[in-house]
């Protein structure tokens, strides 16, 4: 659990988190290759673990076994750019509030993945409409 102050700062940065999630989905066009259940599985895992490292390992595992995760460097960008940015943001929030950095980081990851999944589903449905499905 994180402090109300940390939660407030996260809420103030939610638009930034959403913008980054949407940018990753748009830039990689992963919705053209991946099934929604794959991102949903990652989102569900983020809710059931207290370890950001476990999520990173899961993403790397998916990258190794499913080509879609490598499409347009989606998996690598998710880890190297997005999780890194979320880690830096967690460090700043932790510094400002005294909250445990791991808990803040995980909260940010969950928020990010939730919005990424929602936007992915939207983009997937828009793509399907264009195909006459």
ROTOR-99428 format. One record per residue: x, y, z of N, C-alpha, C in turn; residue in three letters. Coordinates in pm, whole numbers, padded with zeros to 5 digits. Example, Ala and Ser with C-alpha at 12.3 -4.5 7.8 and 13.67 -1.06 7.14 Angstrom:
<nodes>
01319  -00569  00780  01230  -00450  00780  01320  -00330  00780  ala
01285  -00225  00708  01367  -00106  00714  01290  00003  00787  ser
</nodes>
This chain:
<nodes>
00084  -00118  00000  00000  00000  00000  00089  00125  00000  unk
00050  00223  -00077  00127  00347  -00081  00050  00456  -00009  unk
00121  00560  00026  00061  00669  00103  -00036  00751  00019  unk
-00127  00821  00086  -00217  00910  00012  -00142  01016  -00069  unk
-00029  01063  -00017  00050  01163  -00088  00106  01105  -00218  unk
00159  00984  -00210  00211  00918  -00330  00098  00893  -00430  unk
-00017  00850  -00380  -00132  00826  -00467  -00175  00955  -00536  unk
-00170  01066  -00463  -00207  01195  -00521  -00110  01234  -00633  unk
00018  01215  -00611  00118  01247  -00713  00096  01159  -00836  unk
00070  01032  -00813  00043  00941  -00925  -00079  00987  -01003  unk
-00184  01025  -00933  -00305  01075  -01000  -00275  01200  -01082  unk
-00187  01286  -01031  -00150  01407  -01105  -00071  01372  -01232  unk
-00004  01258  -01232  00077  01216  -01347  00006  01116  -01438  unk
-00119  01085  -01408  -00193  00984  -01484  -00199  01017  -01633  unk
-00222  01142  -01668  -00227  01177  -01810  -00095  01147  -01880  unk
00017  01169  -01812  00148  01137  -01870  00161  00985  -01892  unk
00114  00908  -01795  00119  00762  -01805  00034  00716  -01923  unk
-00086  00770  -01934  -00176  00734  -02045  -00114  00772  -02179  unk
-00060  00892  -02188  00001  00936  -02313  00113  00842  -02357  unk
00195  00801  -02263  00307  00711  -02297  00256  00574  -02340  unk
00155  00524  -02271  00098  00394  -02307  00040  00399  -02448  unk
-00034  00504  -02477  -00094  00517  -02609  00013  00533  -02717  unk
00118  00607  -02686  00226  00627  -02782  00293  00494  -02816  unk
00316  00409  -02715  00378  00280  -02742  00287  00193  -02830  unk
00159  00190  -02798  00065  00110  -02877  00060  00163  -03020  unk
00052  00294  -03036  00046  00353  -03170  00175  00332  -03249  unk
00288  00355  -03185  00416  00348  -03258  00453  00206  -03299  unk
00414  00108  -03220  00447  -00031  -03254  00337  -00099  -03334  unk
00218  -00040  -03335  00100  -00099  -03403  00083  -00245  -03362  unk
00107  -00271  -03237  00101  -00407  -03186  -00039  -00466  -03197  unk
-00139  -00380  -03201  -00278  -00424  -03213  -00303  -00496  -03346  unk
-00215  -00479  -03442  -00229  -00548  -03570  -00180  -00693  -03562  unk
-00099  -00724  -03461  -00035  -00855  -03453  -00080  -00938  -03333  unk
-00107  -00873  -03223  -00127  -00941  -03096  -00275  -00955  -03062  unk
-00308  -01064  -02996  -00443  -01084  -02945  -00458  -01009  -02813  unk
-00576  -00954  -02787  -00597  -00879  -02662  -00568  -00962  -02537  unk
-00586  -01092  -02544  -00563  -01174  -02425  -00417  -01172  -02380  unk
-00326  -01147  -02472  -00185  -01146  -02433  -00154  -01028  -02340  unk
-00205  -00912  -02374  -00185  -00797  -02284  -00268  -00812  -02158  unk
-00385  -00871  -02172  -00470  -00892  -02055  -00401  -00984  -01956  unk
-00332  -01087  -02005  -00258  -01177  -01917  -00150  -01102  -01840  unk
-00081  -01012  -01907  00022  -00931  -01840  -00041  -00841  -01735  unk
-00152  -00778  -01770  -00223  -00693  -01675  -00268  -00773  -01554  unk
-00325  -00890  -01577  -00369  -00974  -01465  -00252  -01018  -01378  unk
-00140  -01048  -01442  -00022  -01086  -01364  00025  -00970  -01277  unk
00016  -00848  -01330  00060  -00732  -01252  -00026  -00713  -01126  unk
-00148  -00760  -01132  -00237  -00749  -01016  -00213  -00860  -00915  unk
-00147  -00965  -00958  -00131  -01080  -00868  00012  -01097  -00816  unk
00100  -01004  -00850  00238  -01014  -00801  00279  -00883  -00734  unk
00374  -00894  -00647  00432  -00776  -00583  00574  -00753  -00633  unk
00603  -00804  -00753  00738  -00797  -00806  00740  -00743  -00948  unk
00801  -00628  -00966  00821  -00574  -01100  00916  -00663  -01179  unk
01012  -00723  -01111  01106  -00815  -01177  01033  -00935  -01236  unk
00933  -00986  -01165  00855  -01099  -01217  00784  -01060  -01346  unk
00736  -00937  -01353  00671  -00889  -01475  00771  -00877  -01589  unk
00890  -00830  -01558  00994  -00819  -01660  01031  -00957  -01716  unk
01043  -01055  -01627  01074  -01191  -01671  00960  -01245  -01758  unk
00836  -01220  -01718  00722  -01264  -01797  00725  -01204  -01937  unk
00756  -01075  -01946  00763  -01008  -02076  00874  -01070  -02161  unk
00990  -01092  -02102  01101  -01155  -02175  01064  -01297  -02220  unk
00994  -01368  -02135  00946  -01502  -02170  00852  -01494  -02290  unk
00760  -01399  -02288  00668  -01382  -02400  00744  -01344  -02528  unk
00845  -01261  -02513  00925  -01221  -02628  00995  -01343  -02690  unk
01036  -01437  -02606  01107  -01555  -02654  01014  -01656  -02722  unk
00890  -01660  -02679  00802  -01764  -02732  00696  -01715  -02830  unk
00671  -01584  -02834  00567  -01533  -02921  00622  -01418  -03004  unk
00621  -01435  -03133  00680  -01335  -03224  00614  -01198  -03211  unk
00486  -01196  -03178  00415  -01068  -03170  00480  -00972  -03070  unk
00535  -01027  -02964  00598  -00943  -02862  00723  -00874  -02914  unk
00779  -00927  -03023  00898  -00868  -03083  00863  -00774  -03199  unk
00738  -00778  -03242  00695  -00696  -03354  00719  -00548  -03325  unk
00792  -00484  -03414  00828  -00342  -03399  00890  -00312  -03263  unk
00962  -00411  -03210  01032  -00398  -03081  00939  -00368  -02964  unk
00815  -00414  -02972  00718  -00386  -02866  00769  -00426  -02727  unk
00807  -00553  -02711  00850  -00601  -02580  00972  -00528  -02528  unk
01068  -00507  -02615  01190  -00437  -02575  01162  -00292  -02537  unk
01078  -00226  -02614  01042  -00087  -02581  00965  -00080  -02450  unk
00878  -00177  -02429  00802  -00180  -02304  00896  -00188  -02185  unk
00997  -00271  -02196  01093  -00287  -02087  01193  -00172  -02078  unk
01261  -00143  -02189  01373  -00049  -02183  01330  00096  -02177  unk
01218  00129  -02237  01174  00268  -02235  01065  00292  -02131  unk
00959  00215  -02137  00844  00243  -02052  00866  00203  -01906  unk
00910  00079  -01882  00934  00039  -01744  01046  00122  -01683  unk
01143  00161  -01765  01252  00247  -01717  01198  00385  -01678  unk
01112  00441  -01762  01051  00571  -01731  00967  00561  -01603  unk
00891  00453  -01592  00810  00434  -01472  00898  00418  -01348  unk
01012  00353  -01363  01106  00338  -01252  01161  00474  -01208  unk
01198  00556  -01306  01248  00690  -01273  01141  00773  -01203  unk
01018  00763  -01252  00908  00835  -01189  00884  00784  -01047  unk
00892  00653  -01029  00876  00594  -00895  00984  00643  -00799  unk
01107  00655  -00849  01217  00705  -00765  01187  00847  -00718  unk
01138  00930  -00808  01108  01068  -00771  00993  01074  -00671  unk
00890  00997  -00694  00775  00996  -00602  00819  00943  -00466  unk
00899  00839  -00467  00948  00781  -00342  01034  00882  -00265  unk
01116  00954  -00338  01201  01056  -00276  01115  01167  -00214  unk
01009  01206  -00284  00922  01314  -00236  00832  01272  -00120  unk
00801  01142  -00111  00701  01097  -00013  00756  01004  00095  unk
00871  00944  00069  00925  00846  00163  00865  00708  00145  unk
00781  00689  00045  00721  00558  00019  00825  00462  -00036  unk
00799  00333  -00018  00883  00228  -00072  00882  00236  -00224  unk
00999  00247  -00283  01010  00265  -00428  00950  00147  -00505  unk
00968  00025  -00454  00915  -00093  -00523  00762  -00089  -00529  unk
00701  -00047  -00422  00554  -00039  -00419  00503  00069  -00513  unk
00571  00182  -00516  00531  00291  -00605  00550  00246  -00751  unk
00663  00183  -00779  00691  00137  -00915  00584  00039  -00962  unk
00550  -00055  -00877  00448  -00153  -00914  00312  -00087  -00935  unk
00278  00009  -00853  00152  00082  -00871  00150  00154  -01006  unk
00262  00214  -01042  00272  00281  -01172  00264  00183  -01288  unk
00329  00069  -01275  00324  -00033  -01379  00180  -00080  -01399  unk
00112  -00106  -01289  -00028  -00150  -01299  -00114  -00046  -01368  unk
-00095  00078  -01332  -00170  00187  -01395  -00141  00193  -01545  unk
-00013  00189  -01578  00030  00193  -01717  -00030  00078  -01797  unk
-00016  -00043  -01746  -00065  -00160  -01818  -00217  -00158  -01833  unk
-00286  -00106  -01733  -00432  -00096  -01742  -00474  -00006  -01857  unk
-00411  00109  -01866  -00446  00201  -01975  -00394  00152  -02110  unk
-00279  00087  -02111  -00227  00031  -02236  -00324  -00075  -02289  unk
-00373  -00160  -02200  -00466  -00265  -02242  -00596  -00204  -02295  unk
-00650  -00108  -02225  -00775  -00045  -02271  -00758  00018  -02408  unk
-00649  00090  -02428  -00624  00156  -02557  -00599  00052  -02666  unk
-00527  -00053  -02631  -00502  -00162  -02725  -00634  -00221  -02775  unk
-00726  -00248  -02683  -00856  -00305  -02721  -00930  -00210  -02814  unk
-00924  -00081  -02784  -00988  00019  -02870  -00926  00015  -03011  unk
-00793  00019  -03017  -00726  00019  -03148  -00752  -00111  -03224  unk
-00757  -00221  -03153  -00786  -00350  -03215  -00926  -00349  -03276  unk
-01021  -00292  -03204  -01159  -00288  -03255  -01169  -00194  -03375  unk
-01094  -00086  -03374  -01094  00007  -03487  -01034  -00059  -03610  unk
-00929  -00138  -03591  -00865  -00209  -03701  -00961  -00314  -03758  unk
-01030  -00383  -03669  -01126  -00486  -03713  -01240  -00423  -03792  unk
-01287  -00306  -03752  -01393  -00239  -03825  -01348  -00207  -03967  unk
-01224  -00164  -03979  -01170  -00129  -04110  -01157  -00249  -04203  unk
-01149  -00368  -04143  -01136  -00490  -04223  -01273  -00551  -04254  unk
-01378  -00487  -04205  -01512  -00536  -04230  -01549  -00657  -04145  unk
-01479  -00673  -04033  -01508  -00786  -03944  -01616  -00749  -03848  unk
</nodes>
